[in-house]
Amino acid sequence: MGPPPVRAYLRRMVYAVLLVLLAWIGVAWARASLAPVSLVEAGYGHIERSVEAEAVLIRREEVVAAPFTGWTSYGVEEGEEVRAGAPVVELSNPRARAVTRLAAPVPGIVSYTVDGLEAVLVPEALKGLRGATLADLKERPAGSSKGQVRGGEPVFKVIDPSQVYFAIPVTGAEAEELPPRSAVRLRIATAGEREWDGLVERIGKSEADGRRLVVLSVPAAANEVALRRRVRATLVLEEAAGATVPVQVLLHRDEGWGLYLLRGNQARWHPVVVRISDGRTAALEGINPGALVVRRPQFVKEGQKIR
């Protein structure tokens, strides 16, 4: 007794679909293999893998408060560097017949923005710092705007720019590429894409979101960076410059990566070393810029003539 009519019909439909799919694949492969071999010229470029994230700046800051209520007269511009003892603000109260000059307690950069985190985000707090803690911290501007200030309120602060720490949350995989005490480059968008050499001081433990907090030290940040509490930063994990090709020209064999070069009028296999790839382009060792490379190597054989 044969299979039920419905089951036999379904089986025939499945076979028909498979045959159509196989035919389509065969036609596509035939078209690709018979198509003229196209070439691409190896270029020269710079490729990097990087992490972009918000960095929180940690540094030493000394806040100067008003000894009495009065009116302020500012003798130093925001971001200006001063020596210790240099007069910064004159505070006066005509009714009380009181006048005093507030001086910088330490050398550094003058800032009139006091955010309430000066005593919290200090170098001594780095050891126990967590990404979740930083995310919850909110700046709370203290003191009055330029003009009148009450006794006890902050008037200005002096920032030490000689040692600035950047706390940056990264993924666990990214953290593995940043061993402690390793050198790293840091790029800051708000500073015109300027770059600084930093040192990995600490890598925190994995947190609830799977991220880890990396702390970098920068010996001397620019004033416009040191003045900020948060900046958009790019952390360069890896970079290379040299001959570059699209990643689709590469093939991997047992002996490693390679590609087909045009030599004379034939395709010849050529091993290469992939230094870095961003997913679209790869920087290589083993070929020179200007070399002609087969664009679709999976359809080419060793020694195949190329028109």
PyMOL commands that set and color helices and strands:
alter all, ss='L'
color gray80, all
select helices_A, chain A and resi 5-34+123-125+131-136+172-176+189-191+223-226+247-249+297-299
alter helices_A, ss='H'
color red, helices_A
select strands_A, chain A and resi 39-41+43-58+61-65+70-74+81-82+87-93+98-103+108-111+148-149+154-159+164-171+183-188+194-203+211-218+230-246+251-253+256-263+266-271+273-277+281-285+292-294
alter strands_A, ss='S'
color yellow, strands_A
deselect
rebuild
show_as cartoon
